[in-house]
Structures are given as C-alpha cells and as structure tokens.
Amino acid sequence: MENQQDFDTYVATNFRWNFGANVMDIAFYMLGMSFVSSATILPLLVSKLTDSKLAIGLIPAIYSLGFLLPQLLTANFTERLRYKKWFVVLVSGPGERGPWLLMGLIVWAFAIPYPTLTLLCIYAGLAVAMGSAGTANPAWTDLIAKVIPVQKRGRWAGVAWSLGALLGIGGAALAGRMLANYPYSKNFGLCFLAASVALFFSWVGLALNREPAGLIVKPHITLSDYLRQLPHVLRRNTNYSHFLISRSVAALGGMAAGFFMVYGFERFGLSGRDVGLLTAVFTGSQAVANPLWGLLGDRAGHKVVLVGAAFCMMLATGVALITPVAAGMYVVFALNGAAWAADSVSAQNVVMEFAAPDERPTYIGLSNTLQAPARALAPIIGGLLATALGYRGMFPVAILLAGVGGLMLALWVHEPRHLQPHTVAPATTQGG
C-alpha cells in the first residue's frame, strides 16, 4: 500500500469478506471451547482426577499465565511485520489448537489408570495451547484492527461472539449428553475430540483473512532496548496506567469463577446432564449479552462495558453465596456468562484505543503481561481461601474485590476514545 487512501480502499472493498472470515473464526472457536469449558467441564474433570481445590484453581491460572505472559515478548517482533496473518496462522494452528486433540487421547486412555499423569498432561497441554495463543495475540489483535474499522469492531465482536455462543449452546448440550451417556473417562475424551474438530474450522476462518500491507513498520530495535522504553509508556499515559491497575483489581475479584461448577456439584449434587445445561446457560447468556455489549461499546465506549463485566461477576458470586437451591446456579452462570461476554467484546478493543496505530501490539502485550500476575494469582488465592475457609468464606472476598475494581474503572479511568492516543516512540513509514 502506497498511502492511506489505498489502504482504506482495500479495507472497505474486503470488509464483508473479512467480517465473515473473522466471525467464522470466533464462532467455531467458541463452539470448540464449549466442549471443554474452563468454567464447567475442565474443573469437573480435574475434580475427578484429584481432591485438591488448588489443582482446580490451577486451570484458570494456567489459562491466564500462558495467554498473558508471552505477549510483551512478541509485541516488538509483531510491530516489525508488514503482514500479521501468516504469523498468526502458523502459531495458532499446531500450537494453540493441536494440544486439544492430544489431551483428548490422553484422557481417553489414561485418566482411570494414571490420574496424576493425566492431570499433569492436561496442565502441559493447556500451557502449550494458551502460550501459543498468547504468542500470536498481539499480531492477531493488530490484524483485526487493520481489517475491521474502529466504528464496526464492537458490532463485529458482538456478532462473532454471539454466534459462537449460540453454537456453544448446542455444543454444551452435546457435551452434557456425552458426559451422561458414556462411561468415564471416554465421556471427557469425546468432549476434547469434538473440540478439536470445531477448532480446525476456526483456524480455516482465520486463514481466510484478506490483509492489507501495513503502512507503518517500526524499525528494528533489540529486545532489551524495547523493554527499557516500556516504563515511559506507563509514565506518560497515566490514564492507561490507571486502567491497568483497575483491571487487575477486578481480575482478583474473578477468583470465584473457576469454582462455581465444583461448588454446585458438591453442594447440590449436580449430574452430568446438569453440567451440560449449566454450560448451555453460560454460553447462552453470552449469545444474548455479546451484541448488547458490542452496541454499547460502539456507542458509549468499551470502558463502560468492562465496568459492567466487573459488576456482573460481583453479582454472580453474590448469588452463589446466598442461593439455597440448585436453580440459583443457573442465575450464577448466566451472570458469569454476561461477564465473560463483556470481557470478550471490550478487553482488547479498549486497549486499541489507548494506543497510536503503530504501537497497538505494544499496548496489547503490555496490558496482558502486566495483568498476568493478578489473573494468575486470583484462582490460586481462591483455591487457598476455599481450602482454609470453605467456598462461603472465599466468596465474600471475591465480591469485595470485584466491586472495588468496577468502581475504580468507572471513576478513575477516562474513556480513551475521547482522548488523543499517546505515541511514545518514533516509527518509520515505508511504502509497500
């Protein structure tokens, strides 16, 4: 692309195609994840492999650390790529999607005779899958920013995640039937294998993107020089620093989310079919909430959506704490799904608006890496509190932190859409 006009023309010409390709990617990805939901099915599987509550908390911790930590290390590399797609395709195919097939085969064959070995293999598979996702994420986010105009990103995210949630309802229902009708451990193995098929079609959608060449490519700098400039980002853009602190507090408030299913299973004696129904409620609430959050993000900004996420999580934990009947768990998972939907729609969209275009990968990587400690520690702290105090002792702590994090976002952070993005390092413009 020689100039901005050519770039904009290419994006407009291919917008419908790219909109559809990325909807396909997200929708099939969510379908796949509904078979191995980290909110319902994976915690239940781990609870069958071990009695440790801390082991359950390690599932979301590995998700967070694996996904968030690598991003700052790849952001520098990403900013030097004129095309992002093929890097994302190569990393997210075998690295992000492949491990689910291997985990399914291991669960099928070894969960009964070797539960500890199976658990370790699940942890290793999750670490590889999430680490690959995190490695690719700065480039993927920049790819989305290139092919989906800012005024339509909320709409795209709402449609994609909503369609994915609708497909996920069917996936959750099928997962529930497999859990109820097949013996352990083949039932969980089938869930992993079904996830692998859906994730393959997600990868195809990703590969179908038509990406324009980038107008701005930053010059090569060493990793050490790149890392040394990052504190300047935080010092100069104080609103962004306030955002990171607020989101970290809200993330600590999510410590209870990974334990909702096991809590319901232990307190109300939920069956395999109940697990499928609650997973369907979890994904169905996302189908309803995603387009609403997307419209709100486009019109009012994505910060307010993330405030909504924090308060939905606070309410979900509150209902879990006070409900005397199993039916209350449906409300818990509906609110939990609404919180997840808000995060899916707006967590990365809002970061794009803090940054100048040539620094989007840096901001994405910085945001996710700096939030990794809070997101990883939250479920571990939750597991330790649940072990020491029980779930009903841990839940009030989570409620307090989620509420404080939501208030900090609402009152301490300005909507970045209405502010000038901060540029912290020069870039070179090259024709293409």
C-alpha angles and dihedrals in degrees: 000000000000099000146358093269092057090046093051092047092053092049092048093047093052099034097107092047093049092043089056095043093052093044087054091050095051096039095053091041090057091046089054093047091051089067091054101027113183088210097054121000102040094048090049091050092049090049088058092050096048141006093225116117089197088060089058090050090053091067096070089034091059090045090054100041094042094049101037108037102061096051100084090050092055098039093081091052091045094055089060094055117099088194120037103180103081094048089053093046094050095047100040097047108064095009103048103024104028099069093064091066091050092048090052092053092048093049091048094052107029112025094095103040096033110025096160093049090047091051092051090049090051090052090049093047092049091048092053094044095047093040090054091047090052093047091054098038101088090052092043092050091050089048090055090047089053098048101033115057116232094247090057102040095092090050091048093048091047094051095043097047092040093052088045090052091050090052087045091059088061091044092050091049090050091046089052091052091049092049092048100040104038127062122253124291098017090061093062091040090057090051090056092047092050089050090054092056093051092046090055091059089047089056091051090055090052092051091053093068116123104215126191119221112264118256094209124050118176119226121256116271128170119261091246092053090046093052092047092060094053098083086060089061091058096042095049099040101050093166088060090049090052088051093054093049093047093048091049092055090048089049090056086054089061092066092111098054097084091053101050095094097046089045090054091044092052098040102039103023095240118197131222089262090052089054089055092048093049090048087052090051090048093052094036092057087053090053090056097039101043099071091042092051089045093054091046090050093050093048106033103019132263096267092075090052091057090049086056090051092056093050093045089055090048091052093045091055091045092054091048089053097051106029112114095190137054091243088070089069089070088062090047093054093042090056091042089053091050089053092049090048092053091050092048093051101042114017095088098024091062092050091055088060094055091058139066110243096257091053101047094108091051093051092046092049093044093048095050098040094049091048092049096089093054094044093046096044095046098075092037090053088045091053093049092048091047090051093049101035105015125244092291089058094047097047097067090054090053092048092053095049094046091051094047091048091051092050092049091053092047098046107024103041125068119216102263094211089074095049132073112259114246117240112202105175135032121253133198123236116219131183119238 
